Amino acid sequence: MAQSQTSSQTHDVIVVGGGLIGKAAALLLSQARLSVALLAQPAAAQAAPGNGGDPWDARIYSLSSSSQALFERMRVWQAVDPARVNPVYDMEVFGDERGSLHFSAYQAAVPQLAWIAESANLERALDAALRFSPQVHWVDARADTLEVDAEAASVRLSDGKVLRASLVVGADGSHSWVRSTAGLDGSVRPYEQLGVVCNFRAERSHRDTAFQWFHDGEIIALLPLPDQHVSLVWSAADGHANQLLALDPKDLAERIGTFAKGELGQLTPVSARAQGFPLVLAQAKRLIAQRVALIGDAAHVVHPLAGQGMNLGLRDVAALGDAIAARESFRDCGDATVLRRYERARKEDIGSMAFTTDGLHKLFSVNSPLAKFARNAGLDGVNMLPFLKKFLIGRALG
């Protein structure tokens, strides 16, 4: 991977943000023979979880078929450690009373519903691919200013260097500097909840099944990991979440056991401590500005109850790559028409997912007897309609 040397450089694309989404965008665009400057700290050699720390990464993602296909397309999936990835063949969803819903890959005639993978596992595979990409130039500096004209965008760095490119891609997360600088800040609505995450080993096999419980306005999910491990994502109200974070992991395991009802047997913590992150619903004003495109959390943040945040971001990456690849020969990759095509391609998917996850959160946050009856009956009703379940699975698969 090339390093920055000169005080001024010209590239096709500048990607701001070195998370999974930023790295995926840099790699995909570089594979289209574009010169890409990636603004992030250089990739350090990452020890696999378990070497002196927690055996499993706290950041676990549920990857849809479309996400897995994108990683395969970039020749990254082949480098992901398969021993640390688990397929999901079934999903069991339980209401706060009697309602339940079962999704099956077999019934939907798909190979699997999702893949559960650690962020560190995916990042190591991406880093390896980036290191061997001569088109990617890693820039270890902070972006200070952004200037745009009809011909290009210029980013001045904290070290005084200037990068110039046809397109700046904002992949710098929910507090995006690119989004703010480009005047694209939109709506942000806190859910007043934290996502509490922790990993456990189950006494009994999870059978490659993801479990989810709706309870008093909160959502508890257990995602399957290899060797009978499971990853907890508990979306809890701020006050309750802080209580959960203060618990010893063994006590937290007992709390989860009240929902699992012995389905997995005793849960043994493998994380030193639970971690928490705030949950919000956020949407940029637009996905594009002059010579600027937003992807991932810089563009949108949804409730994690459907596990689709990372998948939405990776579909942004794929759509941006497709729009650039399909551009006419007389258009550069930051051409306004190319960017409008990208924005149109993503509008329905992003809006639909935000509406669905926010609606489900609202539905299960109301604690009146009538609301409880309606949502639990709704789960049972969907469970008896195979064609509707297949449609929902198709949406989740991307």
Solvent accessible surface area in square Angstrom, and as a share of the most:
residue,aa,sasa,rsa
1,M,57,0.25
2,A,36,0.28
3,Q,97,0.43
4,S,22,0.14
5,Q,141,0.63
6,T,75,0.44
7,S,84,0.54
8,S,73,0.47
9,Q,30,0.13
10,T,107,0.62
11,H,15,0.07
12,D,48,0.25
13,V,0,0.00
14,I,0,0.00
15,V,0,0.00
16,V,13,0.07
17,G,10,0.09
18,G,26,0.25
19,G,39,0.38
20,L,10,0.05
21,I,20,0.10
22,G,0,0.00
23,K,10,0.04
24,A,0,0.00
25,A,1,0.01
26,A,0,0.00
27,L,3,0.01
28,L,12,0.06
29,L,3,0.02
30,S,4,0.03
31,Q,64,0.29
32,A,52,0.40
33,R,209,0.76
34,L,14,0.07
35,S,26,0.17
36,V,0,0.00
37,A,0,0.00
38,L,0,0.00
39,L,9,0.04
40,A,19,0.15
41,Q,148,0.66
42,P,59,0.37
43,A,32,0.25
44,A,72,0.56
45,A,108,0.83
46,Q,66,0.29
47,A,74,0.57
48,A,36,0.28
49,P,24,0.15
50,G,40,0.38
51,N,109,0.56
52,G,90,0.87
53,G,53,0.51
54,D,49,0.25
55,P,50,0.31
56,W,16,0.06
57,D,19,0.10
58,A,21,0.16
59,R,128,0.47
60,I,20,0.10
61,Y,55,0.21
62,S,23,0.15
63,L,0,0.00
64,S,3,0.02
65,S,35,0.22
66,S,29,0.19
67,S,1,0.01
68,Q,27,0.12
69,A,53,0.41
70,L,8,0.04
71,F,1,0.00
72,E,79,0.35
73,R,116,0.42
74,M,1,0.00
75,R,162,0.59
76,V,1,0.00
77,W,38,0.13
78,Q,124,0.55
79,A,63,0.49
80,V,6,0.03
81,D,58,0.30
82,P,111,0.70
83,A,75,0.58
84,R,39,0.14
85,V,14,0.08
86,N,9,0.05
87,P,24,0.15
88,V,5,0.03
89,Y,91,0.35
90,D,36,0.19
91,M,51,0.23
92,E,42,0.19
93,V,9,0.05
94,F,64,0.27
95,G,9,0.09
96,D,27,0.14
97,E,111,0.50
98,R,145,0.53
99,G,1,0.01
100,S,35,0.22
101,L,12,0.06
102,H,49,0.22
103,F,24,0.10
104,S,9,0.06
105,A,3,0.02
106,Y,197,0.75
107,Q,118,0.52
108,A,5,0.04
109,A,83,0.64
110,V,38,0.22
111,P,106,0.67
112,Q,20,0.09
113,L,20,0.10
114,A,14,0.11
115,W,51,0.18
116,I,1,0.01
117,A,0,0.00
118,E,0,0.00
119,S,1,0.01
120,A,9,0.07
121,N,3,0.02
122,L,0,0.00
123,E,20,0.09
124,R,56,0.20
125,A,4,0.03
126,L,0,0.00
127,D,3,0.02
128,A,32,0.25
129,A,27,0.21
130,L,0,0.00
131,R,116,0.42
132,F,174,0.73
133,S,13,0.08
134,P,106,0.66
135,Q,61,0.27
136,V,0,0.00
137,H,42,0.19
138,W,3,0.01
139,V,3,0.01
140,D,88,0.45
141,A,22,0.17
142,R,159,0.58
143,A,11,0.09
144,D,59,0.31
145,T,64,0.37
146,L,24,0.12
147,E,121,0.54
148,V,53,0.30
149,D,61,0.32
150,A,76,0.59
151,E,128,0.57
152,A,10,0.08
153,A,0,0.00
154,S,20,0.13
155,V,0,0.00
156,R,122,0.45
157,L,3,0.01
158,S,50,0.32
159,D,81,0.42
160,G,41,0.40
161,K,48,0.20
162,V,32,0.18
163,L,1,0.01
164,R,84,0.31
165,A,2,0.01
166,S,22,0.14
167,L,0,0.00
168,V,0,0.00
169,V,0,0.00
170,G,0,0.00
171,A,11,0.08
172,D,37,0.19
173,G,28,0.27
174,S,47,0.30
175,H,176,0.79
176,S,2,0.01
177,W,71,0.25
178,V,0,0.00
179,R,32,0.12
180,S,62,0.40
181,T,60,0.35
182,A,27,0.21
183,G,44,0.42
184,L,10,0.05
185,D,67,0.35
186,G,41,0.39
187,S,74,0.48
188,V,96,0.55
189,R,98,0.36
190,P,84,0.53
191,Y,16,0.06
192,E,125,0.56
193,Q,11,0.05
194,L,29,0.15
195,G,0,0.00
196,V,0,0.00
197,V,16,0.09
198,C,2,0.01
199,N,0,0.00
200,F,0,0.00
201,R,89,0.33
202,A,2,0.01
203,E,111,0.50
204,R,133,0.49
205,S,57,0.37
206,H,11,0.05
207,R,127,0.46
208,D,39,0.20
209,T,4,0.02
210,A,5,0.04
211,F,4,0.02
212,Q,12,0.05
213,W,18,0.06
214,F,8,0.03
215,H,75,0.33
216,D,73,0.38
217,G,9,0.09
218,E,19,0.09
219,I,4,0.02
220,I,1,0.00
221,A,12,0.09
222,L,0,0.00
223,L,25,0.13
224,P,0,0.00
225,L,0,0.00
226,P,22,0.14
227,D,94,0.48
228,Q,53,0.24
229,H,15,0.07
230,V,1,0.00
231,S,0,0.00
232,L,0,0.00
233,V,26,0.15
234,W,7,0.02
235,S,2,0.02
236,A,0,0.00
237,A,46,0.36
238,D,58,0.30
239,G,47,0.46
240,H,54,0.24
241,A,0,0.00
242,N,84,0.43
243,Q,111,0.49
244,L,0,0.00
245,L,41,0.20
246,A,73,0.57
247,L,37,0.18
248,D,63,0.33
249,P,13,0.08
250,K,142,0.60
251,D,66,0.34
252,L,1,0.00
253,A,7,0.06
254,E,124,0.56
255,R,98,0.36
256,I,0,0.00
257,G,29,0.28
258,T,94,0.55
259,F,30,0.13
260,A,8,0.06
261,K,169,0.72
262,G,34,0.32
263,E,69,0.31
264,L,1,0.00
265,G,18,0.17
266,Q,131,0.58
267,L,11,0.05
268,T,74,0.43
269,P,29,0.18
270,V,31,0.18
271,S,10,0.07
272,A,79,0.61
273,R,115,0.42
274,A,12,0.09
275,Q,99,0.44
276,G,37,0.36
277,F,85,0.35
278,P,99,0.63
279,L,8,0.04
280,V,31,0.18
281,L,32,0.16
282,A,15,0.12
283,Q,65,0.29
284,A,5,0.04
285,K,135,0.57
286,R,115,0.42
287,L,8,0.04
288,I,12,0.06
289,A,30,0.23
290,Q,107,0.48
291,R,23,0.08
292,V,1,0.01
293,A,0,0.00
294,L,0,0.00
295,I,0,0.00
296,G,2,0.02
297,D,66,0.34
298,A,0,0.00
299,A,1,0.01
300,H,5,0.02
301,V,25,0.15
302,V,13,0.08
303,H,0,0.00
304,P,37,0.24
305,L,10,0.05
306,A,42,0.33
307,G,29,0.28
308,Q,13,0.06
309,G,30,0.29
310,M,29,0.13
311,N,0,0.00
312,L,0,0.00
313,G,1,0.01
314,L,2,0.01
315,R,28,0.10
316,D,0,0.00
317,V,2,0.01
318,A,22,0.17
319,A,17,0.14
320,L,2,0.01
321,G,7,0.07
322,D,71,0.37
323,A,11,0.09
324,I,1,0.01
325,A,73,0.56
326,A,80,0.62
327,R,73,0.27
328,E,61,0.27
329,S,123,0.79
330,F,154,0.64
331,R,55,0.20
332,D,53,0.27
333,C,4,0.02
334,G,2,0.02
335,D,32,0.17
336,A,59,0.46
337,T,29,0.17
338,V,0,0.00
339,L,2,0.01
340,R,106,0.39
341,R,74,0.27
342,Y,0,0.00
343,E,28,0.12
344,R,155,0.57
345,A,65,0.51
346,R,10,0.04
347,K,152,0.65
348,E,133,0.60
349,D,25,0.13
350,I,6,0.03
351,G,39,0.38
352,S,36,0.23
353,M,15,0.07
354,A,20,0.15
355,F,163,0.68
356,T,63,0.36
357,T,0,0.00
358,D,14,0.07
359,G,34,0.32
360,L,61,0.30
361,H,22,0.10
362,K,109,0.46
363,L,74,0.37
364,F,7,0.03
365,S,44,0.29
366,V,74,0.42
367,N,84,0.43
368,S,49,0.32
369,P,115,0.72
370,L,139,0.69
371,A,18,0.14
372,K,42,0.18
373,F,123,0.51
374,A,53,0.41
375,R,5,0.02
376,N,2,0.01
377,A,33,0.25
378,G,36,0.35
379,L,18,0.09
380,D,34,0.18
381,G,24,0.23
382,V,33,0.19
383,N,50,0.26
384,M,144,0.64
385,L,73,0.36
386,P,98,0.61
387,F,147,0.61
388,L,52,0.26
389,K,21,0.09
390,K,112,0.48
391,F,122,0.51
392,L,66,0.33
393,I,13,0.07
394,G,40,0.38
395,R,94,0.34
396,A,42,0.33
397,L,24,0.12
398,G,55,0.53
